[in-house]
Amino acid sequence: MNYQVKIGEDSLLPIPDILCQELGIQVGDILICEARVNSSEIVMTKYSDQTLNDAQIASAGNLTRVISLSEDLY
């Protein structure tokens, strides 16, 4: 599945709720982000350890937590 987004302020990637539901992504989930070589694509998958705290996520460098955005942000 491919989905195209425009990166917003603070490097946020807005993903519609309907797409999150279809992909099984929930607020609070930890995702691993991998850039494709020679492409502008980023592949995001659920990380195997969903128990990491924010400091551990930040130190990993390629992990992110799914957060909720209000409708007026995008």
PyRosetta script that sets phi, psi and omega in degrees:
from pyrosetta import init, pose_from_sequence

init()
pose = pose_from_sequence("MNYQVKIGEDSLLPIPDILCQELGIQVGDILICEARVNSSEIVMTKYSDQTLNDAQIASAGNLTRVISLSEDLY")
pose.set_psi(1, 136.8)
pose.set_omega(1, 176.6)
pose.set_phi(2, -117.9)
pose.set_psi(2, 143.1)
pose.set_omega(2, 178.0)
pose.set_phi(3, -144.6)
pose.set_psi(3, 130.3)
pose.set_omega(3, -177.9)
pose.set_phi(4, -104.5)
pose.set_psi(4, 130.7)
pose.set_omega(4, 178.4)
pose.set_phi(5, -130.9)
pose.set_psi(5, 161.5)
pose.set_omega(5, 174.2)
pose.set_phi(6, -104.5)
pose.set_psi(6, 126.1)
pose.set_omega(6, -179.3)
pose.set_phi(7, -68.2)
pose.set_psi(7, 128.3)
pose.set_omega(7, -177.9)
pose.set_phi(8, -96.1)
pose.set_psi(8, -168.3)
pose.set_omega(8, 177.5)
pose.set_phi(9, -58.6)
pose.set_psi(9, 149.3)
pose.set_omega(9, -179.7)
pose.set_phi(10, 59.0)
pose.set_psi(10, 24.7)
pose.set_omega(10, 177.9)
pose.set_phi(11, 61.6)
pose.set_psi(11, 30.4)
pose.set_omega(11, 178.2)
pose.set_phi(12, -79.8)
pose.set_psi(12, 140.9)
pose.set_omega(12, 176.4)
pose.set_phi(13, -112.4)
pose.set_psi(13, 102.2)
pose.set_omega(13, -179.0)
pose.set_phi(14, -73.8)
pose.set_psi(14, 127.1)
pose.set_omega(14, 178.6)
pose.set_phi(15, -122.8)
pose.set_psi(15, 123.4)
pose.set_omega(15, -178.6)
pose.set_phi(16, -59.3)
pose.set_psi(16, 146.9)
pose.set_omega(16, -179.7)
pose.set_phi(17, -54.4)
pose.set_psi(17, -40.5)
pose.set_omega(17, -178.2)
pose.set_phi(18, -62.0)
pose.set_psi(18, -37.5)
pose.set_omega(18, 178.3)
pose.set_phi(19, -70.8)
pose.set_psi(19, -40.1)
pose.set_omega(19, 176.7)
pose.set_phi(20, -59.5)
pose.set_psi(20, -43.1)
pose.set_omega(20, 178.6)
pose.set_phi(21, -62.0)
pose.set_psi(21, -43.8)
pose.set_omega(21, -179.1)
pose.set_phi(22, -63.8)
pose.set_psi(22, -35.4)
pose.set_omega(22, -178.1)
pose.set_phi(23, -89.7)
pose.set_psi(23, -7.3)
pose.set_omega(23, -179.5)
pose.set_phi(24, 76.8)
pose.set_psi(24, 25.8)
pose.set_omega(24, 179.3)
pose.set_phi(25, -96.6)
pose.set_psi(25, 134.0)
pose.set_omega(25, -179.8)
pose.set_phi(26, -125.5)
pose.set_psi(26, 156.4)
pose.set_omega(26, 174.7)
pose.set_phi(27, -56.2)
pose.set_psi(27, 132.5)
pose.set_omega(27, -179.0)
pose.set_phi(28, 100.5)
pose.set_psi(28, -19.3)
pose.set_omega(28, 179.3)
pose.set_phi(29, -63.2)
pose.set_psi(29, 149.0)
pose.set_omega(29, 176.1)
pose.set_phi(30, -103.6)
pose.set_psi(30, 128.8)
pose.set_omega(30, -179.0)
pose.set_phi(31, -117.2)
pose.set_psi(31, 145.8)
pose.set_omega(31, 172.2)
pose.set_phi(32, -98.2)
pose.set_psi(32, 134.6)
pose.set_omega(32, -176.7)
pose.set_phi(33, -112.3)
pose.set_psi(33, 124.6)
pose.set_omega(33, -179.1)
pose.set_phi(34, -127.0)
pose.set_psi(34, 123.4)
pose.set_omega(34, 177.2)
pose.set_phi(35, -79.6)
pose.set_psi(35, 139.4)
pose.set_omega(35, 175.8)
pose.set_phi(36, -82.4)
pose.set_psi(36, 138.4)
pose.set_omega(36, 179.3)
pose.set_phi(37, -64.9)
pose.set_psi(37, 137.1)
pose.set_omega(37, 178.4)
pose.set_phi(38, 56.8)
pose.set_psi(38, 36.9)
pose.set_omega(38, -178.5)
pose.set_phi(39, -152.6)
pose.set_psi(39, 163.3)
pose.set_omega(39, 174.7)
pose.set_phi(40, -95.9)
pose.set_psi(40, 10.9)
pose.set_omega(40, -177.9)
pose.set_phi(41, -80.2)
pose.set_psi(41, 146.0)
pose.set_omega(41, 170.7)
pose.set_phi(42, -125.0)
pose.set_psi(42, 126.2)
pose.set_omega(42, 177.5)
pose.set_phi(43, -99.4)
pose.set_psi(43, 127.7)
pose.set_omega(43, -179.2)
pose.set_phi(44, -121.2)
pose.set_psi(44, 127.5)
pose.set_omega(44, 178.2)
pose.set_phi(45, -134.5)
pose.set_psi(45, 157.3)
pose.set_omega(45, 178.1)
pose.set_phi(46, -64.1)
pose.set_psi(46, 135.5)
pose.set_omega(46, 178.4)
pose.set_phi(47, -78.4)
pose.set_psi(47, 147.1)
pose.set_omega(47, -175.0)
pose.set_phi(48, -66.3)
pose.set_psi(48, -31.6)
pose.set_omega(48, -179.1)
pose.set_phi(49, -105.7)
pose.set_psi(49, 101.6)
pose.set_omega(49, -178.3)
pose.set_phi(50, -88.0)
pose.set_psi(50, 11.9)
pose.set_omega(50, -176.8)
pose.set_phi(51, -103.0)
pose.set_psi(51, 3.8)
pose.set_omega(51, -176.9)
pose.set_phi(52, -68.0)
pose.set_psi(52, 147.1)
pose.set_omega(52, 175.2)
pose.set_phi(53, -90.3)
pose.set_psi(53, 174.0)
pose.set_omega(53, -175.8)
pose.set_phi(54, -61.0)
pose.set_psi(54, -36.6)
pose.set_omega(54, 179.0)
pose.set_phi(55, -65.4)
pose.set_psi(55, -40.9)
pose.set_omega(55, 178.6)
pose.set_phi(56, -66.5)
pose.set_psi(56, -38.5)
pose.set_omega(56, 178.3)
pose.set_phi(57, -64.1)
pose.set_psi(57, -45.9)
pose.set_omega(57, -179.3)
pose.set_phi(58, -63.5)
pose.set_psi(58, -38.9)
pose.set_omega(58, -178.1)
pose.set_phi(59, -71.7)
pose.set_psi(59, -22.8)
pose.set_omega(59, -179.9)
pose.set_phi(60, -70.1)
pose.set_psi(60, -34.3)
pose.set_omega(60, 177.0)
pose.set_phi(61, 88.5)
pose.set_psi(61, -29.0)
pose.set_omega(61, -178.8)
pose.set_phi(62, -124.0)
pose.set_psi(62, 20.6)
pose.set_omega(62, 177.3)
pose.set_phi(63, -112.6)
pose.set_psi(63, 153.1)
pose.set_omega(63, 176.5)
pose.set_phi(64, -147.1)
pose.set_psi(64, 155.9)
pose.set_omega(64, 177.2)
pose.set_phi(65, -107.0)
pose.set_psi(65, 139.6)
pose.set_omega(65, 176.9)
pose.set_phi(66, -74.7)
pose.set_psi(66, 126.4)
pose.set_omega(66, 177.6)
pose.set_phi(67, -121.2)
pose.set_psi(67, 163.6)
pose.set_omega(67, 177.7)
pose.set_phi(68, -92.1)
pose.set_psi(68, 135.5)
pose.set_omega(68, 176.0)
pose.set_phi(69, -112.7)
pose.set_psi(69, 143.0)
pose.set_omega(69, 175.4)
pose.set_phi(70, -75.6)
pose.set_psi(70, 153.0)
pose.set_omega(70, -176.2)
pose.set_phi(71, -56.4)
pose.set_psi(71, -32.7)
pose.set_omega(71, -176.0)
pose.set_phi(72, -74.6)
pose.set_psi(72, -6.1)
pose.set_omega(72, 178.5)
pose.set_phi(73, -81.3)
pose.set_psi(73, -19.0)
pose.set_omega(73, -179.1)
pose.set_phi(74, -144.3)
pose.dump_pdb("model.pdb")
